[in-house]
Amino acid sequence: MHLLLLLIVLGLLVIAGPSLWVQSVMKRYSVPGNRYPRTGGEVARALLDAAALRHVRTEITDRGDHYDPIEKVVRLSRANFEGRSLTAVTIAAHEVGHALQDASGFAPLAWRTRLVRWIQPIERIGAGMMMFAPFGIGLLRKPAIGLLAFAGGLLTLASAVLVHLLTLPTELDASFGRALPLLERHGLLRDEDRPRARRLLTAAALTYVAAALQSLLHVGRWWSILRRP
C-alpha cells in the first residue's frame, strides 16, 4: 500500500511538476513590474520592426501568450503586454521568435501549424466521445458502445498530447535560437538578468511539454471514471 501511494505521488509530481515549475518561474520574474523601461508590447513591436516584420501585429489576449501564424499576430497576456518586468520582456521576445520562424519558413513551425488545425476539431470530438463513454456503459447498458467511445476519445486526446510534444523543437528554437540572440543583440537585458532570462526562456519552451503532461493526467482521470463500478 505504501509503495502504491509513493508511486502515485511520484507520478503526479512527474506530470504536474513541469507545469508548476513553469508557473513558478513566470511569476517569480514578473516582480518587480517596472524593472525595464519598455513594456512587453513595446519590446515586441520594436523587435518586429527591427526584423522588417511591420505587417505582424501585436495585441492583448486572454488565451495565453502565443504567436498566430495564420493571422500574423503576436498576442501577449495583459500582464506581459503592459508590464515592464523581466518576464514581460522575455516572453515578448520568445513570441517574436515564432514570428521570425514563420517569416523564414521554419519547417517545424509549419508542421505544427498544420497539425494544430487538424487536431483541434478532432480533440473536441474526442472529449465528447469520452463524456459519452460512462453513459454508454452505465445508463444505456451497452458496454461495447461505451468502450468504443472511450477508445476513440482516448486516441484523439492522445493525438493532442503528441502534438504538444512535437512542438518542443519549435519552442526551443524560438527561445534560444531566436529570442535570446535578439535580447542580447539589442541590449534589452541587464547583465544580471541574463541567467534569469535563460530560465524564463526554458520555461516558455517547456510550456507545451507541461500541457502534454496535463493532457495525460486528463486521460488518466477519464480512465478512472470509466473503471468505476
Stockholm file with secondary structure:
# STOCKHOLM 1.0

chainA/1-229         MHLLLLLIVLGLLVIAGPSLWVQSVMKRYSVPGNRYPRTGGEVARALLDAAALRHVRTEITDRGDHYDPIEKVVRLSRANFEGRSLTAVTIAAHEVGHALQDASGFAPLAWRTRLVRWIQPIERIGAGMMMFAPFGIGLLRKPAIGLLAFAGGLLTLASAVLVHLLTLPTELDASFGRALPLLERHGLLRDEDRPRARRLLTAAALTYVAAALQSLLHVGRWWSILRRP
#=GR chainA/1-229 SS CHHHHHHHHHHHHHHHHHHHHHHHHHHHTTCSTTSSSSCHHHHHHHHHHHTTCTTSEEEEESSCSEEETTTTEEEEEHHHHHCCSHHHHHHHHHHHHHHHHHHHTCHHHHHHHHHHHHHHHHHHHHHHHHHHHHHHHTTSCCHHHHHHHHHHHHHHHHHHHHHHHHTHHHHHIIIIIIIHHHHHHTTCSCGGGHHHHHHHHHHHHHHHHHHHHHHHHHHHHHHHHHTCC
#=GC SS_cons         CHHHHHHHHHHHHHHHHHHHHHHHHHHHTTCSTTSSSSCHHHHHHHHHHHTTCTTSEEEEESSCSEEETTTTEEEEEHHHHHCCSHHHHHHHHHHHHHHHHHHHTCHHHHHHHHHHHHHHHHHHHHHHHHHHHHHHHTTSCCHHHHHHHHHHHHHHHHHHHHHHHHTHHHHHIIIIIIIHHHHHHTTCSCGGGHHHHHHHHHHHHHHHHHHHHHHHHHHHHHHHHHTCC
//
